[in-house]
Amino acid sequence: MNALTIASKEQFFEQLADAFTDKL
């Protein structure tokens, strides 16, 4: 896995966490 893929995955999970906390 390259750094770009890891960075985009981190950003994806960050957005996922934001959406999850918005629903709480």
PDB file of N, CA, C and O in Angstrom:
ATOM      1  N   MET A   1       0.842  -1.203   0.000  1.00  0.00           N
ATOM      2  CA  MET A   1       0.000   0.000   0.000  1.00  0.00           C
ATOM      3  C   MET A   1       0.875   1.250   0.000  1.00  0.00           C
ATOM      4  O   MET A   1       1.853   1.325   0.744  1.00  0.00           O
ATOM      5  N   ASN A   2       0.532   2.217  -0.821  1.00  0.00           N
ATOM      6  CA  ASN A   2       1.345   3.435  -0.852  1.00  0.00           C
ATOM      7  C   ASN A   2       0.773   4.496   0.070  1.00  0.00           C
ATOM      8  O   ASN A   2      -0.337   4.357   0.583  1.00  0.00           O
ATOM      9  N   ALA A   3       1.541   5.555   0.275  1.00  0.00           N
ATOM     10  CA  ALA A   3       1.156   6.595   1.231  1.00  0.00           C
ATOM     11  C   ALA A   3      -0.144   7.290   0.820  1.00  0.00           C
ATOM     12  O   ALA A   3      -0.945   7.667   1.675  1.00  0.00           O
ATOM     13  N   LEU A   4      -0.351   7.458  -0.482  1.00  0.00           N
ATOM     14  CA  LEU A   4      -1.552   8.146  -0.951  1.00  0.00           C
ATOM     15  C   LEU A   4      -2.797   7.347  -0.591  1.00  0.00           C
ATOM     16  O   LEU A   4      -3.807   7.915  -0.176  1.00  0.00           O
ATOM     17  N   THR A   5      -2.724   6.038  -0.749  1.00  0.00           N
ATOM     18  CA  THR A   5      -3.861   5.185  -0.411  1.00  0.00           C
ATOM     19  C   THR A   5      -4.164   5.251   1.081  1.00  0.00           C
ATOM     20  O   THR A   5      -5.325   5.312   1.485  1.00  0.00           O
ATOM     21  N   ILE A   6      -3.113   5.238   1.893  1.00  0.00           N
ATOM     22  CA  ILE A   6      -3.283   5.306   3.341  1.00  0.00           C
ATOM     23  C   ILE A   6      -3.906   6.646   3.738  1.00  0.00           C
ATOM     24  O   ILE A   6      -4.790   6.696   4.593  1.00  0.00           O
ATOM     25  N   ALA A   7      -3.443   7.721   3.118  1.00  0.00           N
ATOM     26  CA  ALA A   7      -3.960   9.053   3.434  1.00  0.00           C
ATOM     27  C   ALA A   7      -5.435   9.155   3.081  1.00  0.00           C
ATOM     28  O   ALA A   7      -6.220   9.701   3.856  1.00  0.00           O
ATOM     29  N   SER A   8      -5.823   8.637   1.922  1.00  0.00           N
ATOM     30  CA  SER A   8      -7.216   8.713   1.511  1.00  0.00           C
ATOM     31  C   SER A   8      -8.093   7.844   2.404  1.00  0.00           C
ATOM     32  O   SER A   8      -9.245   8.187   2.671  1.00  0.00           O
ATOM     33  N   LYS A   9      -7.553   6.720   2.865  1.00  0.00           N
ATOM     34  CA  LYS A   9      -8.307   5.863   3.781  1.00  0.00           C
ATOM     35  C   LYS A   9      -8.514   6.552   5.122  1.00  0.00           C
ATOM     36  O   LYS A   9      -9.588   6.458   5.716  1.00  0.00           O
ATOM     37  N   GLU A  10      -7.473   7.249   5.600  1.00  0.00           N
ATOM     38  CA  GLU A  10      -7.598   7.975   6.864  1.00  0.00           C
ATOM     39  C   GLU A  10      -8.657   9.062   6.737  1.00  0.00           C
ATOM     40  O   GLU A  10      -9.457   9.273   7.648  1.00  0.00           O
ATOM     41  N   GLN A  11      -8.654   9.754   5.590  1.00  0.00           N
ATOM     42  CA  GLN A  11      -9.641  10.804   5.361  1.00  0.00           C
ATOM     43  C   GLN A  11     -11.046  10.198   5.298  1.00  0.00           C
ATOM     44  O   GLN A  11     -12.005  10.784   5.801  1.00  0.00           O
ATOM     45  N   PHE A  12     -11.157   9.028   4.681  1.00  0.00           N
ATOM     46  CA  PHE A  12     -12.441   8.353   4.569  1.00  0.00           C
ATOM     47  C   PHE A  12     -12.996   7.995   5.943  1.00  0.00           C
ATOM     48  O   PHE A  12     -14.172   8.222   6.230  1.00  0.00           O
ATOM     49  N   PHE A  13     -12.135   7.431   6.785  1.00  0.00           N
ATOM     50  CA  PHE A  13     -12.580   7.041   8.115  1.00  0.00           C
ATOM     51  C   PHE A  13     -12.895   8.268   8.972  1.00  0.00           C
ATOM     52  O   PHE A  13     -13.765   8.220   9.842  1.00  0.00           O
ATOM     53  N   GLU A  14     -12.180   9.366   8.720  1.00  0.00           N
ATOM     54  CA  GLU A  14     -12.463  10.602   9.446  1.00  0.00           C
ATOM     55  C   GLU A  14     -13.867  11.096   9.104  1.00  0.00           C
ATOM     56  O   GLU A  14     -14.630  11.484   9.989  1.00  0.00           O
ATOM     57  N   GLN A  15     -14.198  11.079   7.810  1.00  0.00           N
ATOM     58  CA  GLN A  15     -15.528  11.506   7.386  1.00  0.00           C
ATOM     59  C   GLN A  15     -16.584  10.557   7.931  1.00  0.00           C
ATOM     60  O   GLN A  15     -17.676  10.983   8.309  1.00  0.00           O
ATOM     61  N   LEU A  16     -16.257   9.271   7.971  1.00  0.00           N
ATOM     62  CA  LEU A  16     -17.183   8.275   8.490  1.00  0.00           C
ATOM     63  C   LEU A  16     -17.460   8.547   9.971  1.00  0.00           C
ATOM     64  O   LEU A  16     -18.606   8.490  10.417  1.00  0.00           O
ATOM     65  N   ALA A  17     -16.410   8.840  10.720  1.00  0.00           N
ATOM     66  CA  ALA A  17     -16.568   9.135  12.148  1.00  0.00           C
ATOM     67  C   ALA A  17     -17.375  10.413  12.346  1.00  0.00           C
ATOM     68  O   ALA A  17     -18.213  10.484  13.245  1.00  0.00           O
ATOM     69  N   ASP A  18     -17.128  11.423  11.513  1.00  0.00           N
ATOM     70  CA  ASP A  18     -17.893  12.661  11.619  1.00  0.00           C
ATOM     71  C   ASP A  18     -19.374  12.404  11.371  1.00  0.00           C
ATOM     72  O   ASP A  18     -20.220  12.910  12.109  1.00  0.00           O
ATOM     73  N   ALA A  19     -19.697  11.634  10.355  1.00  0.00           N
ATOM     74  CA  ALA A  19     -21.084  11.325  10.040  1.00  0.00           C
ATOM     75  C   ALA A  19     -21.723  10.526  11.171  1.00  0.00           C
ATOM     76  O   ALA A  19     -22.898  10.714  11.487  1.00  0.00           O
ATOM     77  N   PHE A  20     -20.950   9.644  11.770  1.00  0.00           N
ATOM     78  CA  PHE A  20     -21.462   8.813  12.858  1.00  0.00           C
ATOM     79  C   PHE A  20     -21.773   9.654  14.081  1.00  0.00           C
ATOM     80  O   PHE A  20     -22.818   9.472  14.705  1.00  0.00           O
ATOM     81  N   THR A  21     -20.879  10.576  14.437  1.00  0.00           N
ATOM     82  CA  THR A  21     -21.100  11.409  15.621  1.00  0.00           C
ATOM     83  C   THR A  21     -22.243  12.390  15.385  1.00  0.00           C
ATOM     84  O   THR A  21     -22.920  12.792  16.331  1.00  0.00           O
ATOM     85  N   ASP A  22     -22.460  12.776  14.133  1.00  0.00           N
ATOM     86  CA  ASP A  22     -23.576  13.668  13.824  1.00  0.00           C
ATOM     87  C   ASP A  22     -24.914  12.985  14.119  1.00  0.00           C
ATOM     88  O   ASP A  22     -25.887  13.645  14.486  1.00  0.00           O
ATOM     89  N   LYS A  23     -24.955  11.666  13.957  1.00  0.00           N
ATOM     90  CA  LYS A  23     -26.206  10.937  14.162  1.00  0.00           C
ATOM     91  C   LYS A  23     -26.504  10.679  15.630  1.00  0.00           C
ATOM     92  O   LYS A  23     -27.633  10.346  15.990  1.00  0.00           O
ATOM     93  N   LEU A  24     -25.491  10.833  16.478  1.00  0.00           N
ATOM     94  CA  LEU A  24     -25.713  10.569  17.904  1.00  0.00           C
ATOM     95  C   LEU A  24     -26.465  11.722  18.562  1.00  0.00           C
ATOM     96  O   LEU A  24     -26.741  11.675  19.761  1.00  0.00           O
TER      97      LEU A  24
END
